[in-house]
Amino acid sequence: MRRPAAALLLGAIVAGPLLGGAGPAAANLPGLAGGCTLFPADNVWHADVSKLPVHPRSADWIASMGGPARLLHPDFGPNDTGGQPYGIPYSVVAGSTQKVAVSFDYADESDAGPYPFGPSTPVEDGSDAHALVVDKDACRLYELYAANWNGGHPTAGSGAIWDLRSDALRPSGWTSADAAGLPILPGLLRRDEVAAGDVDHAIRLTAARTDRSFVWPARHQAGSATDPTLPPMGAWFRLKASFDISRFRPDTQVVLRAMQRHGLIVADNGSNWYFTGTSEPGWDNALLDQLKTIPAGAFEAVDASSLMADPNSGRVASGAAPSPTATAPPAPPATARPTTTTRPPAPTTTSRPGATTTTAAPATGGTAGAPATTTPPPVPATPAPEPAPATTTSPPGGTAPAPPGGAASAPPGRPDHGPDGAGRRWLWAAPVAAAPAGLWWRRRRRR
């Protein structure tokens, strides 16, 4: 369902750069109180990975993702047809916004809610139909996959609720609104942060085929094969320090510096080397075209295991930890979820799924929606009697001027592969030790 571009809201992600420790918080998300930031400063999304060791499977994973000649591709930008810009939108709302129950296709791995979701909530155009909403008063992030208002009877494929003041991860083996079981919003590239000259977080990346495993901080696998030469969910890549960024536009250099310092995390199945940004007007085609010229061979996979302080937390360790490089995580506890699950196929077009009668079980203290081991305690997400309009925030306008000799390529939004621009997105519903009965695919637009 296409939403008006005016409803799209953007802000700034927090947290200082770090490697094994916390750094000073960056600018807060507009509209949030000072005590609420988009995940703590010590969260793994803000880690400095520039000095981490190269992963021994780096060459294999790059080869499986199209080889070193494959080019990077921004999966966001202007829509040539004049519709909603490509990318993923999000909104910031008041705590008084009405919250509703959502029926989930995959309720056993979804947080029950309720969710601040309504007919005017911005939803990603395309079959993935992500909806990301920040409750600025409760300091919570709500994310839905395959979101559909459905005439007042909302449905979604899956949903996750994140306490933005917590480093808690989802239970091991659980998905989220993304295949890796990670939040989506902290990995989106945004215009405002590029214009400000500092992208202080890792960037969400997709791969066409992944291994049936996941590595921290990912919580869920979506593999097409048991093959260690394929990247697992959570695989982390960085732009090599030796790659010369000085010949690029100033705004392109901002993005490339972030890729050298914070890297890109494989969080979903999709087109190889597609990275995600916000759906909003104003992305400069010249910036996007230059990003399309960066080859995969300029990247290397890193071993991020030394950053892990606790396997169930996204907090970065204060010192280097042992670095086991496992390509298959241990099976989740038997109480976390069923050992086998068969899922129905998700929609294969941009139409939304029909209503279902499945509802999620109440979230427990172990979910990201209601973590019990972090401080301060999470604020309960309860419906308020009176709805309130969403906060609207405009990012700083304009990007840095381009130096001569900018590269040119096909404009964003134009399919680069296949007659219909569609690719397959895989999701593995069962635990990592389960049989292939839980495998299903979701079609995903290539832009």
C-alpha positions as CSV (number, residue, x, y, z in Angstrom):
1,M,0.0,0.0,0.0
2,R,1.5,3.3,-1.1
3,R,1.7,6.0,1.6
4,P,2.1,9.7,1.0
5,A,5.7,10.8,1.2
6,A,4.8,13.7,3.5
7,A,4.2,11.1,6.2
8,L,7.8,9.9,6.2
9,L,9.8,10.9,9.3
10,L,13.5,10.9,9.8
11,G,15.9,11.6,12.6
12,A,19.4,10.9,13.9
13,I,20.7,7.7,15.4
14,V,22.6,7.9,18.6
15,A,25.8,6.6,20.2
16,G,29.4,7.3,19.9
17,P,31.9,5.3,18.0
18,L,33.4,2.5,20.0
19,L,35.4,-0.7,19.9
20,G,34.9,-2.6,23.1
21,G,33.5,0.3,25.0
22,A,31.0,3.2,25.1
23,G,31.5,6.5,23.4
24,P,29.7,9.8,23.7
25,A,26.1,9.9,22.4
26,A,25.5,11.5,19.0
27,A,22.6,13.8,18.2
28,N,19.3,12.4,19.5
29,L,16.4,11.4,17.3
30,P,14.3,14.5,16.7
31,G,11.2,14.5,18.9
32,L,12.6,12.3,21.6
33,A,13.3,13.4,25.1
34,G,16.9,13.5,26.3
35,G,16.6,10.3,28.2
36,C,15.6,8.3,25.1
37,T,18.0,7.6,22.4
38,L,18.0,5.1,19.5
39,F,19.7,2.3,21.4
40,P,22.5,2.9,24.0
41,A,25.9,4.3,23.1
42,D,27.5,0.9,23.9
43,N,25.2,-1.0,21.4
44,V,26.8,-3.1,18.7
45,W,25.1,-1.1,15.9
46,H,27.5,1.7,16.8
47,A,30.6,-0.4,17.2
48,D,33.9,0.6,15.4
49,V,34.9,-2.5,13.4
50,S,37.8,-0.9,11.6
51,K,40.4,-2.8,13.6
52,L,38.7,-6.2,13.8
53,P,40.5,-9.2,12.2
54,V,39.4,-10.3,8.8
55,H,37.1,-13.3,8.9
56,P,38.7,-16.5,7.4
57,R,35.7,-17.0,5.2
58,S,35.8,-13.5,3.8
59,A,36.9,-14.5,0.3
60,D,34.3,-17.3,0.2
61,W,31.4,-15.1,1.2
62,I,32.3,-12.4,-1.3
63,A,32.6,-15.0,-4.0
64,S,29.1,-16.4,-3.1
65,M,27.7,-12.8,-3.3
66,G,28.6,-12.4,-7.0
67,G,32.4,-12.1,-6.7
68,P,34.7,-9.1,-6.2
69,A,33.4,-7.4,-9.4
70,R,29.9,-7.2,-8.1
71,L,28.9,-3.6,-7.4
72,L,27.4,-2.1,-4.3
73,H,23.8,-0.9,-4.8
74,P,21.7,1.6,-2.7
75,D,18.3,0.0,-2.3
76,F,16.6,3.4,-1.8
77,G,16.2,6.7,-3.7
78,P,13.9,8.5,-6.1
79,N,11.1,6.6,-7.8
80,D,11.1,7.3,-11.5
81,T,7.3,6.7,-11.7
82,G,6.6,9.4,-9.2
83,G,5.4,7.1,-6.5
84,Q,6.7,6.7,-2.9
85,P,10.5,6.9,-2.9
86,Y,12.3,3.6,-2.7
87,G,13.5,2.5,0.8
88,I,11.9,2.0,4.1
89,P,9.9,4.7,5.9
90,Y,9.5,5.2,9.6
91,S,7.5,7.5,11.8
92,V,7.7,9.0,15.3
93,V,4.5,9.2,17.3
94,A,3.4,10.3,20.8
95,G,2.7,7.8,23.5
96,S,-1.0,8.8,23.4
97,T,-1.3,7.4,19.8
98,Q,-3.8,4.6,19.8
99,K,-2.3,1.1,19.9
100,V,-4.0,-1.9,18.3
101,A,-3.8,-5.7,18.3
102,V,-2.2,-7.2,15.2
103,S,-2.8,-10.7,13.9
104,F,0.4,-12.4,12.9
105,D,1.2,-15.1,10.4
106,Y,4.2,-16.1,12.5
107,A,2.8,-15.4,16.0
108,D,5.2,-17.7,17.9
109,E,8.1,-15.5,17.1
110,S,6.3,-12.1,17.3
111,D,5.8,-9.8,20.2
112,A,2.1,-9.5,21.0
113,G,1.9,-5.7,21.2
114,P,-0.4,-3.8,20.9
115,Y,1.2,-1.6,18.2
116,P,0.8,2.1,17.3
117,F,-0.3,1.2,13.8
118,G,-3.1,2.8,11.8
119,P,-4.3,3.7,8.3
120,S,-1.9,6.6,8.0
121,T,1.2,4.8,9.2
122,P,3.9,4.9,6.5
123,V,4.4,1.4,5.1
124,E,7.2,0.3,2.8
125,D,6.0,0.0,-0.8
126,G,6.4,-3.6,-2.1
127,S,5.8,-7.0,-0.8
128,D,7.9,-6.7,2.3
129,A,5.7,-3.9,3.5
130,H,7.7,-2.9,6.6
131,A,6.3,-0.5,9.0
132,L,8.6,1.1,11.6
133,V,7.1,3.3,14.4
134,V,8.9,5.0,17.3
135,D,6.8,5.8,20.4
136,K,8.8,8.8,21.6
137,D,7.2,8.8,25.1
138,A,7.6,5.1,25.9
139,C,11.0,5.1,24.1
140,R,10.1,2.0,22.1
141,L,10.5,0.9,18.6
142,Y,7.7,-1.1,16.9
143,E,8.5,-3.0,13.7
144,L,6.2,-5.0,11.4
145,Y,6.8,-7.1,8.4
146,A,4.1,-7.5,5.7
147,A,2.0,-4.9,7.6
148,N,-1.6,-4.4,6.4
149,W,-4.2,-2.1,8.0
150,N,-6.8,-4.4,6.5
151,G,-9.8,-2.1,7.0
152,G,-9.2,-1.8,10.8
153,H,-8.3,-5.5,11.3
154,P,-4.5,-5.2,11.1
155,T,-2.4,-8.1,10.1
156,A,1.3,-8.7,9.6
157,G,3.7,-11.5,8.9
158,S,5.7,-10.8,12.1
159,G,6.4,-8.1,14.6
160,A,9.0,-7.0,17.1
161,I,9.1,-4.4,19.9
162,W,12.4,-2.9,21.0
163,D,13.1,-1.0,24.2
164,L,15.4,1.7,22.9
165,R,17.1,2.0,26.3
166,S,18.1,-1.6,26.3
167,D,20.7,-3.8,24.6
168,A,18.6,-6.9,24.9
169,L,18.4,-9.1,21.9
170,R,15.5,-11.3,20.8
171,P,15.5,-15.0,22.0
172,S,17.9,-17.1,20.1
173,G,16.2,-18.6,17.0
174,W,13.6,-15.8,16.8
175,T,13.0,-13.7,13.7
176,S,11.8,-10.1,13.9
177,A,10.5,-7.9,11.2
178,D,13.8,-8.8,9.4
179,A,15.1,-12.3,8.7
180,A,18.1,-12.0,11.0
181,G,16.0,-11.2,14.0
182,L,17.6,-7.7,14.3
183,P,15.9,-4.3,14.4
184,I,15.7,-2.5,11.0
185,L,15.7,1.2,11.9
186,P,19.2,1.4,13.3
187,G,20.6,0.0,10.0
188,L,19.0,2.5,7.7
189,L,21.1,5.2,6.0
190,R,19.3,8.5,6.3
191,R,19.6,11.9,4.5
192,D,19.9,13.9,7.6
193,E,23.0,12.1,8.9
194,V,24.7,12.2,5.5
195,A,24.1,15.9,5.3
196,A,25.4,16.3,8.9
197,G,28.6,14.5,7.9
198,D,28.5,11.6,10.3
199,V,26.8,8.1,9.9
200,D,27.4,6.6,13.3
201,H,26.2,3.0,12.8
202,A,26.4,-0.1,10.7
203,I,24.2,-0.4,7.6
204,R,21.7,-3.0,6.7
205,L,22.8,-5.3,3.8
206,T,21.1,-8.2,1.9
207,A,22.5,-11.3,0.3
208,A,20.8,-13.6,-2.2
209,R,21.9,-16.9,-0.6
210,T,22.9,-17.3,3.0
211,D,24.0,-20.2,5.2
212,R,21.7,-22.0,7.6
213,S,23.3,-20.4,10.5
214,F,23.6,-17.0,12.2
215,V,26.3,-15.2,14.1
216,W,26.0,-12.7,16.9
217,P,24.3,-10.2,17.0
218,A,21.8,-11.9,14.6
219,R,19.3,-14.2,16.3
220,H,17.7,-16.1,13.3
221,Q,18.9,-17.8,10.1
222,A,17.2,-17.8,6.7
223,G,19.6,-20.0,4.8
224,S,19.1,-21.7,1.5
225,A,21.8,-24.3,2.1
226,T,24.1,-25.6,4.8
227,D,27.2,-24.2,3.3
228,P,29.9,-22.3,5.2
229,T,31.0,-20.6,2.0
230,L,27.7,-18.7,2.1
231,P,27.5,-15.8,4.6
232,P,25.4,-16.4,7.7
233,M,22.8,-13.9,9.0
234,G,24.8,-11.4,11.0
235,A,27.9,-11.6,8.7
236,W,29.7,-8.3,8.9
237,F,31.6,-6.6,6.1
238,R,33.7,-3.4,6.1
239,L,35.1,-1.3,3.4
240,K,38.9,-1.8,3.3
241,A,41.0,1.0,4.9
242,S,43.2,0.9,1.8
243,F,40.3,1.9,-0.4
244,D,40.8,5.5,-1.5
245,I,37.7,7.6,-0.9
246,S,39.3,11.0,-1.6
247,R,38.2,11.0,-5.3
248,F,34.5,10.9,-4.4
249,R,32.0,13.6,-3.6
250,P,32.0,14.9,0.1
251,D,28.6,13.3,0.8
252,T,29.7,10.0,-0.8
253,Q,32.8,10.1,1.4
254,V,30.5,10.4,4.5
255,V,28.9,7.1,3.6
256,L,32.1,5.4,2.7
257,R,33.8,6.4,6.0
258,A,30.9,4.8,7.8
259,M,31.4,1.6,5.8
260,Q,35.1,1.6,6.8
261,R,34.4,2.3,10.4
262,H,31.0,0.6,11.2
263,G,30.6,-1.7,8.2
264,L,27.5,-3.4,6.8
265,I,25.5,-6.3,8.5
266,V,23.7,-9.0,6.5
267,A,20.2,-8.8,7.9
268,D,18.0,-10.2,5.2
269,N,17.9,-12.2,2.0
270,G,17.6,-10.1,-1.1
271,S,19.8,-8.9,-4.0
272,N,23.5,-9.2,-3.4
273,W,25.2,-6.1,-2.0
274,Y,22.0,-4.1,-1.8
275,F,22.1,-1.8,1.3
276,T,19.1,0.0,2.7
277,G,18.2,3.6,3.4
278,T,15.1,5.6,4.2
279,S,12.2,6.2,1.9
280,E,12.1,10.0,1.7
281,P,12.3,12.6,-1.0
282,G,15.6,14.4,-1.7
283,W,18.2,11.6,-2.1
284,D,20.7,12.9,-4.7
285,N,21.1,10.6,-7.7
286,A,24.7,11.8,-8.0
287,L,25.5,10.4,-4.6
288,L,23.7,7.2,-5.3
289,D,25.4,6.7,-8.6
290,Q,28.8,7.1,-7.1
291,L,27.9,4.5,-4.4
292,K,27.0,2.1,-7.3
293,T,30.5,2.1,-8.5
294,I,32.1,0.5,-5.4
295,P,33.0,-3.1,-6.1
296,A,32.5,-5.9,-3.6
297,G,36.3,-6.6,-3.9
298,A,36.8,-3.4,-1.9
299,F,35.2,-5.0,1.1
300,E,36.3,-7.7,3.5
301,A,34.3,-9.7,6.1
302,V,35.3,-9.3,9.7
303,D,35.2,-11.5,12.8
304,A,33.1,-9.5,15.2
305,S,33.0,-12.2,17.9
306,S,35.4,-10.3,20.2
307,L,32.8,-7.5,20.6
308,M,30.3,-9.8,22.3
309,A,29.9,-9.3,26.0
310,D,26.9,-11.6,26.4
311,P,25.3,-13.8,23.6
312,N,21.9,-12.4,24.6
313,S,22.9,-8.8,24.6
314,G,23.9,-6.3,22.0
315,R,26.2,-4.5,24.4
316,V,29.8,-4.3,23.2
317,A,32.4,-5.9,25.5
318,S,34.6,-3.4,27.4
319,G,37.6,-5.5,26.4
320,A,38.4,-8.0,23.6
321,A,36.9,-11.4,24.2
322,P,38.0,-14.7,22.7
323,S,37.2,-14.9,19.0
324,P,35.6,-18.2,18.1
325,T,34.6,-18.1,14.5
326,A,31.6,-20.4,14.3
327,T,29.5,-20.6,11.2
328,A,26.7,-22.4,13.0
329,P,25.3,-21.3,16.4
330,P,24.1,-23.6,19.1
331,A,20.5,-24.7,18.9
332,P,18.2,-22.5,20.9
333,P,16.7,-23.8,24.2
334,A,13.8,-26.2,23.8
335,T,11.6,-23.7,25.6
336,A,12.2,-20.9,23.2
337,R,10.0,-22.2,20.4
338,P,8.8,-25.4,18.7
339,T,11.4,-27.5,17.1
340,T,9.6,-27.6,13.7
341,T,7.3,-25.2,12.1
342,T,5.7,-25.2,8.7
343,R,4.8,-21.8,7.4
344,P,2.4,-20.7,4.6
345,P,4.0,-18.8,1.8
346,A,3.9,-15.0,2.1
347,P,2.4,-12.9,-0.7
348,T,4.3,-12.8,-3.9
349,T,3.0,-9.5,-5.1
350,T,2.8,-6.0,-3.6
351,S,-0.7,-6.7,-2.4
352,R,-1.1,-7.2,1.4
353,P,-2.0,-10.6,3.0
354,G,-5.5,-11.2,4.1
355,A,-6.6,-11.2,7.7
356,T,-5.8,-14.2,9.8
357,T,-7.2,-15.4,13.1
358,T,-3.8,-16.1,14.6
359,T,-2.7,-14.0,17.5
360,A,0.6,-13.8,19.3
361,A,1.1,-15.0,22.7
362,P,1.9,-12.3,25.3
363,A,5.5,-11.2,25.2
364,T,7.7,-12.5,28.0
365,G,10.6,-11.0,29.8
366,G,13.0,-12.7,27.5
367,T,11.8,-10.9,24.3
368,A,13.1,-7.6,23.0
369,G,9.6,-6.2,23.5
370,A,9.9,-6.6,27.3
371,P,13.5,-7.3,28.3
372,A,13.9,-8.1,32.0
373,T,17.6,-8.0,32.4
374,T,18.4,-4.4,31.4
375,T,18.0,-1.0,33.1
376,P,16.1,1.2,33.2
377,P,13.0,-1.1,33.2
378,P,11.0,-1.0,30.0
379,V,7.9,1.3,29.8
380,P,4.8,-0.8,29.2
381,A,3.2,-0.3,25.8
382,T,-0.4,0.2,26.6
383,P,-3.2,1.8,24.5
384,A,-4.1,5.3,25.5
385,P,-7.7,6.6,25.5
386,E,-7.1,9.4,23.0
387,P,-5.0,9.1,19.8
388,A,-2.5,11.8,18.9
389,P,-1.0,12.8,15.5
390,A,2.4,11.6,14.5
391,T,5.4,14.0,15.0
392,T,6.7,15.3,11.8
393,T,10.4,16.1,11.4
394,S,12.2,17.2,8.2
395,P,15.8,16.3,7.8
396,P,18.4,18.9,6.9
397,G,18.1,19.8,3.3
398,G,20.7,19.3,0.6
399,T,23.9,17.4,0.3
400,A,27.4,18.5,-0.3
401,P,28.3,19.8,-3.7
402,A,29.8,17.3,-6.1
403,P,33.4,17.6,-7.3
404,P,34.0,17.2,-11.0
405,G,34.0,13.7,-12.5
406,G,31.1,12.2,-10.6
407,A,30.3,8.7,-11.8
408,A,27.0,8.0,-13.7
409,S,24.8,4.9,-13.8
410,A,21.2,3.9,-13.9
411,P,19.0,5.9,-11.6
412,P,17.9,4.3,-8.3
413,G,14.5,2.6,-8.5
414,R,15.1,1.0,-11.8
415,P,15.3,-2.8,-11.7
416,D,18.8,-4.0,-12.5
417,H,18.1,-7.7,-12.8
418,G,15.3,-9.8,-14.3
419,P,12.3,-8.8,-16.4
420,D,10.1,-7.9,-13.4
421,G,12.8,-6.7,-11.1
422,A,11.9,-9.3,-8.5
423,G,14.2,-11.5,-6.4
424,R,13.6,-14.2,-3.8
425,R,14.0,-13.6,-0.1
426,W,14.4,-16.6,2.0
427,L,13.3,-17.1,5.6
428,W,14.1,-20.1,7.8
429,A,11.3,-20.5,10.5
430,A,12.6,-23.4,12.4
431,P,15.6,-23.5,14.8
432,V,19.0,-23.9,13.3
433,A,19.0,-27.7,14.1
434,A,15.6,-28.4,12.6
435,A,14.8,-30.1,9.3
436,P,14.1,-28.1,6.1
437,A,10.3,-28.3,6.6
438,G,10.3,-24.7,7.8
439,L,11.8,-23.1,4.8
440,W,9.8,-20.7,2.8
441,W,10.4,-17.8,0.5
442,R,9.1,-14.3,0.2
443,R,9.5,-12.3,-3.0
444,R,11.3,-9.1,-2.7
445,R,11.5,-6.2,-5.1
446,R,14.9,-5.4,-6.6
447,R,15.4,-1.7,-7.1
